[in-house]
Amino acid sequence: MRGEHTIAGFRNGDLLKVLFPRLPAAQVLKRRLSACVTRLIQRLRAHSLVAKIPRTRRYRITTRGYVLMSAAVHLREEGLPQVLQAAA
């Protein structure tokens, strides 16, 4: 949902840097984290939230993905804090 990925899409490495800002020095751990991101992308593709850009290694968010992910971000930012505050 970040704006910088709207035009050109995103790659595995882009998500890897955002999700794991402190990448380990060990090559084996980098590969494991990259595999984890690959599985995440495949899960998002299975739910039709992202689509692969043909003949590239990039992905883009689908219209359905924008609708569902923006609703999830809205609930996390505004809905959930109000519910937790009311419960306390």
VOVEX-925275 format. One line per 3 residues: their letters; for each residue x, y, z of C-alpha. Coordinates in nm, 4 decimals. Layout:
<rs>
A = X Y Z  ...
</rs>
This chain:
<rs>
MRG = 0.0000 0.0000 0.0000  0.3038 0.2299 -0.0035  0.2927 0.4982 -0.2716
EHT = 0.6383 0.4297 -0.4125  0.5236 0.0893 -0.5386  0.2085 0.2132 -0.7100
IAG = 0.3647 0.3001 -1.0462  0.6414 0.0439 -1.0935  0.5155 -0.2317 -0.8659
FRN = 0.7236 -0.4125 -0.6058  0.9675 -0.7019 -0.5922  1.0552 -0.9581 -0.3290
GDL = 1.3588 -0.7519 -0.2274  1.1473 -0.4395 -0.1788  0.9185 -0.6199 0.0645
LKV = 1.2174 -0.7825 0.2324  1.3659 -0.4407 0.3150  1.0340 -0.3118 0.4540
LFP = 0.9402 -0.6202 0.6566  1.2895 -0.6951 0.7885  1.4799 -0.3636 0.8100
RLP = 1.7762 -0.5219 0.9905  1.8767 -0.7992 0.7543  2.1167 -1.0510 0.9072
AAQ = 2.4691 -1.0807 0.7697  2.4452 -1.4582 0.7257  2.3545 -1.5559 0.3701
VLK = 2.1498 -1.8541 0.4907  1.9223 -1.6323 0.7002  1.8763 -1.3883 0.4125
RRL = 1.7638 -1.6743 0.1904  1.5200 -1.7986 0.4534  1.3681 -1.4534 0.4941
SAC = 1.3463 -1.4143 0.1170  1.1671 -1.7501 0.0972  0.9272 -1.6289 0.3664
VTR = 0.8454 -1.3189 0.1588  0.7994 -1.5375 -0.1506  0.5419 -1.7466 0.0328
LIQ = 0.3656 -1.4279 0.1468  0.3485 -1.3004 -0.2121  0.2106 -1.6356 -0.3294
RLR = -0.0568 -1.6204 -0.0592  -0.1539 -1.2699 -0.1709  -0.1687 -1.3904 -0.5334
AHS = -0.3892 -1.6836 -0.4336  -0.6392 -1.4399 -0.2829  -0.6159 -1.2122 -0.5910
LVA = -0.4814 -0.9201 -0.3894  -0.1672 -0.8837 -0.6012  -0.0937 -0.9780 -0.9614
KIP = 0.2327 -1.0436 -1.1406  0.3419 -0.7935 -1.4044  0.4090 -1.0020 -1.7181
RTR = 0.7714 -1.0684 -1.8181  0.9105 -0.9085 -1.5014  0.9777 -1.0048 -1.1429
RYR = 0.7461 -0.7339 -1.0168  0.3954 -0.7434 -0.8720  0.1166 -0.4874 -0.8494
ITT = -0.1783 -0.4536 -0.6179  -0.5119 -0.5330 -0.7812  -0.8277 -0.3255 -0.7441
RGY = -0.9635 -0.5849 -0.5046  -0.6364 -0.5669 -0.3122  -0.6627 -0.1890 -0.2739
VLM = -1.0176 -0.2164 -0.1420  -0.9449 -0.4914 0.1108  -0.6045 -0.3670 0.2248
SAA = -0.7198 -0.0064 0.2663  -1.0135 -0.1308 0.4760  -0.7721 -0.3344 0.6900
VHL = -0.5424 -0.0345 0.7390  -0.8405 0.1841 0.8297  -0.9616 -0.0656 1.0889
REE = -0.6134 -0.0966 1.2390  -0.5592 0.2798 1.2557  -0.9027 0.3985 1.3670
GLP = -1.1424 0.1176 1.4533  -0.9308 -0.1012 1.6765  -0.7904 0.1742 1.9052
QVL = -1.1447 0.2979 1.9761  -1.2637 -0.0532 2.0663  -0.9661 -0.1107 2.2931
QAA = -1.0118 0.2268 2.4598  -1.3799 0.1573 2.5241  -1.2972 -0.1833 2.6715
A = -1.0436 -0.0362 2.9163
</rs>
